């Protein structure tokens, strides 16, 4: 978020001074390429509109699907290790504690 705030500042500076390609460094030590960062941040800002969800919403196990049909199991989402433990991804589970991974998802 802070990087994108810097990008917005960068974009405003570019609009005012027409400084294409200039680098901006703010007090948070974000070294920002003004020629590309604004576009990148716009893509990030529009991710939810394009069907992506912020993974931080699933840091704890939570219900994501509860069908009307009682013969179909509820589904839950929560974090799981990936890439031999070097990454975290969101998994779909069949239990409220996110211990039984739904292999079909």
Backbone as a ProteinNet text record, in pm:
[ID]
protein_1_A
[PRIMARY]
XXXXXXXXXXXXXXXXXXXXXXXXXXXXXXXXXXXXXXXXXXXXXXXXXXXXXXXXXXXXXXXXXXXXXXXXXXXXXXXXXXXXXXXXXXXXXXXXXXXXXXXXX
[TERTIARY]
82.7	0	87.4	191.3	279.5	350.7	392.1	457	361.4	235.3	138.8	107.4	111.5	96.8	211.7	331.6	448	429.9	375.4	350.1	251.2	147.3	50.6	117.6	206.5	282.8	370.6	430	515.9	434.7	313.8	228.5	190.4	155.5	119.9	238.4	358.5	478.9	501.9	482.3	499.5	398	273.8	171.4	207.8	262.7	297.5	422.2	521.8	650.8	687.3	604.2	631.8	772	801.4	932.1	930.2	892.3	885.5	1015.7	1005.4	1121.2	1201.7	1160.1	1236.9	1217	1313.5	1306.9	1266.1	1184.1	1141.1	1171.8	1233.4	1259.2	1200.1	1105.3	1042.3	1108.3	1053	1114.1	1098.8	1022.8	1007.3	1106.5	1197.1	1298.1	1239.6	1129.6	1076.5	1138.3	1225.8	1285.2	1190.6	1122.2	1011.6	1046.3	1022.6	1039.4	908.1	908.1	785.6	725.1	804.7	752.7	666	675.8	599.3	514.6	548.7	483.1	335.3	295.1	154.9	66.4	109.3	33.8	26.6	139	141.4	45.7	44.7	-44.1	-190.7	-220.2	-357.4	-403.4	-314.9	-348.5	-376.2	-294.2	-314.4	-446.2	-475	-597.9	-721.8	-711.9	-826.8	-835.3	-749.6	-748.9	-882.5	-940.5	-1066.1	-1176.8	-1177.8	-1275.5	-1262.5	-1140.1	-1113.6	-1123.7	-1179.3	-1205.1	-1100.6	-996.1	-894.4	-929.4	-890.6	-913.5	-780.3	-779.1	-659.9	-639.8	-527.3	-500.5	-495	-467.1	-461.9	-599	-705.2	-839.1	-852.9	-759.6	-770.5	-655.8	-605	-498.7	-548.8	-678.3	-740.8	-846.2	-869	-967.6	-1105.8	-1175.5	-1309.4	-1397.7	-1526.4	-1626.2	-1632.6	-1624.5	-1635.7	-1755.3	-1811.4	-1925.7	-2009.7	-2137.3	-2230.8	-2352.4	-2355.6	-2464.6	-2598.2	-2704.9	-2840.3	-2868.6	-2804	-2822.3	-2738.4	-2803.4	-2732	-2643.8	-2663.2	-2580.9	-2445.3	-2427.5	-2301.9	-2229.5	-2100.4	-2023.2	-1995.4	-1986.9	-1939.7	-1793.9	-1749.1	-1608.9	-1548.5	-1423.4	-1351	-1220.3	-1169	-1041.1	-945.6	-818.3	-715.7	-577.8	-475	-338.5	-279.9	-198.9	-122.9	16.1	110.6	247.4	251.9	335	353.5	501.5	539.1	677.7	775.2	744.2	827.4	849.8	747.1	752.5	805.4	844.8	899.8	792.5	668.9	559	434.3	339.2	209.2	104.1	9	-103.5	-231.6	-344.2	-474.1	-530.8	-567.6	-625.8	-773.8	-842.8	-985	-995.4	-1070.8	-1081.2	-1226.4	-1246.5	-1381.8	-1420	-1330.5	-1361.8	-1336.4	-1400	-1394.1	-1259.9	-1169.2	-1036.5	-927.5	-969.1	-876.7	-764.6	-805.6	-708.8	-729.5	-851.8	-881.7	-889	-778.2	-769.7	-863.9	-938.4	-1025.2	-941.8	-900.5	-812.1	-876	-1008.1	-1075.5	-1070.7	-1025.7	-1024.1	-888.5
-118.8	0	125.4	125.6	242.3	264.8	153.1	167.7	235.7	193.9	253.2	398.3	432.5	573.5	654.3	598.1	663.5	674.7	568.3	571.9	682.2	698	804.8	940.7	956.4	1080.7	1100.5	992.5	995.5	1037.8	979.7	1012.4	1160	1209.4	1350.6	1439.8	1401.4	1477.4	1474.6	1357.3	1346.6	1431.5	1431.7	1513.6	1661.5	1701.6	1842.1	1883	1792.7	1830.8	1757	1657.5	1578.3	1517.8	1448.2	1388.6	1238.7	1196.2	1053.7	982.7	864	782.4	822.3	922.3	968.8	874.7	867.9	785	873.2	818.1	890	802.4	860.1	786.4	865.9	801.1	871.5	832.3	880.5	854.3	709.4	626.2	484.8	397.5	460.6	389.5	303.3	345.8	281	348.4	279.5	332.8	297.5	395.2	373.3	424.5	340.2	380	443.9	573.7	648.6	610.8	555.6	522.8	397.7	314.6	189.5	167.6	227.3	190.4	226.4	336.4	376.7	273.3	225.6	123.9	-5.8	-45.6	-166.4	-153.9	-41.1	-21.3	-18.8	33.1	31.1	-112.5	-196.5	-338	-404.3	-375.5	-432.1	-383.2	-255.9	-198.1	-258.6	-300.5	-354.9	-507	-571.6	-717.7	-774.6	-717.6	-770.1	-755.7	-645.5	-625.7	-733.1	-781.1	-883.4	-1025.5	-1042.7	-1175.3	-1229.1	-1152.2	-1196.2	-1146.6	-1222.3	-1182.6	-1163.1	-1077.9	-1055.3	-1175.7	-1244.6	-1365.8	-1339.9	-1217.9	-1190.1	-1203.7	-1209.5	-1233	-1375.3	-1463.9	-1604.4	-1650.3	-1564.2	-1602.3	-1696.9	-1697.9	-1790.9	-1868.8	-1992.1	-2077.4	-2011.2	-2010.4	-1951.8	-2014.7	-2013.6	-2068.9	-1986.6	-2056.2	-1984.7	-2030.4	-2148	-2199.1	-2288	-2256	-2336.8	-2363.4	-2481.2	-2510.9	-2528.5	-2506	-2525.6	-2674.4	-2757.5	-2902.5	-2960.5	-3020.2	-3073.3	-3193	-3254.4	-3370.1	-3327.6	-3197.6	-3144.4	-3072.8	-3100.6	-3046	-2896.7	-2829	-2690.7	-2689	-2575.7	-2559.9	-2443	-2458.6	-2359	-2325.2	-2206.3	-2165.4	-2125.2	-2158.8	-2122.7	-2141.3	-2092.1	-2097.8	-2238.9	-2273.7	-2398.4	-2370.1	-2453.5	-2439.9	-2487.6	-2423.6	-2461.5	-2453.2	-2508.2	-2503.8	-2549.7	-2664.2	-2724.3	-2630.6	-2553.2	-2467.3	-2327.7	-2295.5	-2162.9	-2060	-2104.9	-2014.1	-2057.4	-1967.7	-1997.2	-1971.5	-2064.1	-2041.3	-2070.8	-2038.8	-2059.6	-2190.7	-2277	-2406.4	-2410.1	-2507.5	-2529.6	-2657.6	-2650.7	-2760.2	-2798.8	-2920.7	-2969.4	-2962.4	-2914.6	-2905.3	-2764	-2731.1	-2595.4	-2560	-2656.8	-2630.9	-2625.3	-2641.6	-2640.9	-2744.2	-2866.6	-2975.5	-3079.5	-3088.5	-3186	-3115	-3118.1	-3051.6	-3118	-3038.4	-3090.2	-3105.9	-3228.1	-3255	-3226	-3216.3	-3190.7	-3043.7	-2959.2	-2814.5	-2768.4
0	0	0	84.6	90.6	-42.7	-107.6	-237.2	-336.3	-333.4	-425.9	-390.4	-262.3	-226.1	-284.1	-279.3	-339.2	-490.1	-551.5	-696.3	-732.2	-650.5	-675.7	-665.2	-566	-552.5	-676	-719.9	-838.2	-961.2	-975.8	-1089.7	-1086.2	-966.9	-954.4	-990.2	-948.3	-982.5	-1132	-1193.1	-1338.3	-1412.3	-1363.9	-1428.3	-1420.5	-1305.2	-1285.3	-1362.9	-1368.2	-1424.2	-1552.6	-1592.1	-1711.6	-1705	-1592	-1567.9	-1596.5	-1714.2	-1746	-1716.6	-1654	-1626.8	-1506.3	-1433.4	-1318.9	-1201.6	-1112.8	-993.2	-874.9	-787	-667.7	-547.4	-446.1	-323.2	-208.7	-138.8	-27	104.1	215	344.4	390.6	319.6	353.5	277.2	201.8	123.2	11.6	-45.9	-163.9	-284.7	-352.8	-474	-587.8	-641.8	-733.6	-872.4	-972.2	-1111.9	-1155.6	-1169.7	-1200.2	-1335.8	-1424.7	-1557.6	-1556.7	-1452.4	-1451.8	-1327.3	-1216.1	-1090.5	-1086.7	-1143.8	-1137.2	-1205.9	-1322.8	-1396.2	-1315.8	-1254.6	-1172.7	-1055.6	-989.9	-875.1	-917	-1033	-1082.7	-1106.3	-1158	-1177.8	-1044.1	-944.3	-810.4	-751.8	-766.6	-711.9	-775.9	-902.1	-974.2	-969	-892.8	-888.6	-841.1	-736.6	-685.6	-788.6	-861.3	-967.2	-1073.3	-1093.7	-1194.9	-1140.3	-1020	-966.1	-870.2	-840.6	-746.3	-606.6	-505.1	-367.4	-297.3	-198.9	-118.7	-27.9	-43.4	32.9	182.9	224.1	367.5	432.7	352.8	406.6	459.9	422.4	458.2	548.1	633.7	724.9	833.2	855.9	948.3	872.3	913.7	848	855.7	741.5	741.7	635.9	662	572.1	444.1	329.4	201.9	119.3	153.8	78.3	168	178.1	256.3	168.4	107.8	14.6	85.5	12.2	64.9	83.6	3.9	7.9	122.8	221.4	338.3	304.7	188.1	153.5	95	70.4	18.1	131.5	145	257.3	240.9	354.4	355.6	311.9	260.9	222.9	299.3	337.5	415.4	343.8	368	308.4	419.3	396.6	493.1	432.7	499.8	445.9	453.6	351.8	352	297.2	337.4	285.8	141.3	62	-78	-111.1	-224.5	-271.3	-162.6	-103.5	0.6	118.6	151.4	267.9	244.1	121.6	96.2	61	39	5.3	80.5	85.7	144.9	38	25.8	-64.3	11	-48.4	14.7	-36	58	23	54.9	-4.8	21.7	104.3	213.5	308.4	330	381	405.9	553.5	639.2	782.1	834.1	943.8	999.5	1060.8	1072.5	1128	1020.7	895.1	780.3	796.1	830.5	838.8	728.8	673.9	568.2	433.8	361.6	231.3	131.6	58.7	-46.8	-172.3	-201.8	-314.6	-449.8	-453.7	-582	-621.7	-533	-562.3	-600.7
[MASK]
+++++++++++++++++++++++++++++++++++++++++++++++++++++++++++++++++++++++++++++++++++++++++++++++++++++++++

